[in-house]
């Protein structure tokens, strides 16, 4: 590959000195060389990423982790899908590990990928305000996502990505042992319930996920795009607060 690079620079320097009109290479044009170099570089990068998958990955006994800190340590180098090669941060989750409320979104975005903390971008700021409106701080709940690495361009996670990452979330839920789960958006709902639901079919209802009460509302990003949905989301989180207060009153 170094020979190819040297030939590119030699041709570029010749062209710069004598101009396009005087520059003729009967063997190869600079443009063709540059394209060849770019294509070869892309192939090499893809091969490197492919070779990285499953290397330096999860501890083989991750599913026996006895705490969130141990679980995080065991899986944070995960390279079991292609998102491991494109992420900046492994976004595990944040909040109170003893909280009775677990909030689950879809996937990290750009801000979360930069800082390694879930829900800190525009949608995250809205979620913080929603929680404050029902007298919760972020530190009083636990927040996670269906997958722990950002999909490129914030696209929806693929089935393979969800299938690979969901077991980590299930282990998190086991360790957290929340009484209530608030699922934000259809990706979270359909992953947890293994269905193809529409929001109108599930929001406003108290469902169950592995013995825990499951409530569903709109993802904050959807509320930013469709502010008219905020009233329904407000009713959903008020219901969560009421159920939490009732539970705490019975178990205090």
N, C-alpha and C positions, 0 to 999 in steps of 0.2 A: 504493500500500500504506500510505503514511503517513496518508491519509485514513481508512482502515479502522482503523488503530491509534488515531487520535484519537477516533473514534466509540466504540471499545471502552472507552477510559478515561473518556470523558464519561458513558457509561451506567453504568460501574462506580461512579463517584463519586456519581452520582444515587442508585443503588441503596443505597450505603453510608449516605448521609445519611437516606434516607426508609424503608429497609427493604424487604424483599421484598413485603410485603403492600400497601404504597402505591406500589411501583414498577410502572408499566405503560408499555410502549412499543408503540404500536399498529403500528409499522413493523417492529421487530426486537427480539428478546430477546437479552440479554447472552450467554446460553449459546450461542445460534446464532452470534453474532458471534465469540465465542472459538473455536468450532469452525471457522468459516470462516477465521479468522486462522491457526490451527494447520495446517489443510489447505493453505493457500496457502504457508505457511512450509516445509512438507515438500516441496511441489512445487519451490519455489525451490532448496532444498538439493540435491534430486536433480538439478536442471538444472545447478547449479554443479559437482557431482561429475562429471556426464556431460561437461560442457565441459572439465573438467580432464584427462580421459582422453586420453592420447597427447600432451598438451602438456607442455613442460619435461621431456621424457622422455629416452630413451636416445640416446647418440651413435650416429650412423648407421654408424660404423665400429667399434662395440663388439666385433664378432666378430673383429677384427684386433688386439685388445689383446695386448700382449706380456708383461704381468705381471699378477699378481693386483691390485696397487694400481691399475694403469691400468684394468683391467676394472671394478673397484669404482667408480672415478671415472666411468666411462662409463655405468654402468647404475643407479647408486644413486638417481637421480631418476625411475626407471621409473614410468610411469602407464599402462602398456599394458593393464591390466585393472582392475577395480573395487577391488581390494584396495589399490591405490595411494592411493585417496581415503580409506581408513579406517585405514591403518596410522599408527603413530607413528614407527617405525623401519624402515629397510630392513636386514634381518639377513643380511649377506653371508656370513659364516663367520669362524672364528677358529682359531688354532693355528699349528703349524709348517708353513710352505709347502713345506718340503723333506722333510716326513715321508713315509714309505712307506705310511702308513695313513691312509685317508680314511674318516670315519664320516658316514653320511648318514641323517638323520631325515626326518620328514614336513614340518613347518612350524613357524614360531615360535609360542609361546604368549604369554600376557599379560606375563610377566616379560621374555621375550626382546624383545617389542615395546617395552617401556619402555626397555630398556638397549641394544638393538641387538646383543646377543651371543647365539649359539645355546646352548640347553641350560643355562640357569642357574636354572630353577625347580625344583620338586620332582623332576621327572623328570631334570633336568640334574644335580642333586646325586647322584642314584642312579647316573647314568652316570659321574660322576667317581669314585665309590666302586668301581664295576665296573672301571674302568680302573686304579685304584690297586691293586686286588686282583691284577691281572696285571702289576704293576710298570710301568705307564705313568702319566704325568701328562697332563693336558689339553694342556700345552704341547708334548708329544712326538707328538701326532697332529693331524690337521686335522678340524674338525667343521663340517658344513654341513647344509642341508635341501633337499628337493625344491623347495620354493618359499620365497621370501625375505620375504614379508609375511604377517602374521598374519590368518587367516580369522576373521571375526566369531564370537564365542562358541566359538572353538577348534573349529569344525566341520571336517570333512574337506575338503580342497581340491577344487574342481570340476575337471572335465576341461579346461575352457577355461583355468582358472588354471594348471594343471599344464602344459598345452601351451605357454602363453605363457612360463613361467618355466624350463622344463626346458633350453632352449638355453643359458641362462646357466650352469646347473649343468654341462652338457657342456663348456662352455668352461673352467670352473673345473677340471674333471677333466683336461682337456688340459694346462692350465698347471701343475697340481699334479703330474701324472704319477705317481700312487701305484702301488705294487705290489699293495696289498690294499685292498679296499673292504668295509666292514662296513655292511650295510643294516639299519636298525632299523625293523621293522614292515612291513606289507604294502603300504602306500602307496609306500614307497621301493622295495620289491622289484618291484612290478607296474609302476611307472613305468620303472625301469631295464630290466626284461626284457620289457616290453610284453606282459604276460600277465595272467591272473586266478588267481594261485596261492593256495593255502592254506598256512598256516605249516608244517603237517605235511609238505607236499610239498617244501619247500625248505630248512628249517633243518637243520643238521648236515651239509650237503653243500657241497662246494667247486664253485661255478659260475664262469662267466666273463662278464665285461662288457668288451667292446672290448679284449680281450687282457690284462685284469687279473683277478686272482683275487677272486671275490665270495663273501663269507660272509653269512649271514642269521641274525638273531636277533630276539627280541621287543623292541619299543620299551619303553624304561624306564617310560613311562606305563602300558603294559599290565602291566608287572611290579608296579607299585604297586597296580593293581586286582586282580591275580591273583598273589599271592606264591608260589603253588605252581609257577609257571613259572620261578622264579629258578634252580632247579637246572639246567634245560635251558639257560638263558641262560649259566650258569656254564661248562657244557661247551663252548658255542659260543665264548666268548671265550678259554677255555684253548686251543682249537684255533687261534684266530687268533694267540695268543702263540707257540705251538709253530711254526707256519708262518713267522712273522716271524723267530724265532730261527734257524730253518733257513736262511732266505733270507740273513740277515745273516752267518751263518757261511760261506756259500758266496761271499759278495760282499765280505767284509772285506779 
